[in-house]
Amino acid sequence: MPVMASSDFSVHREECDRFDDGMALSNLPDEVMSIDDLDCECWSEFDSLAELE
């Protein structure tokens, strides 16, 4: 499940240790059009958004 960090609104995975506080999201934000839009390395094991579904 994606989590939006409250400090900078970046999107991470629940397992990520790069954010302290956040809000669980049921879906990725509409602004995320490709896996490259997710800046954190916690998404590095995925090659595309299709793998997240």
Beta strands, then each sheet from edge to edge (+ up, - down):
strand 1: 2-5
strand 2: 11-13
strand 3: 22-24
sheet 1: 2+ 1- 3+
end
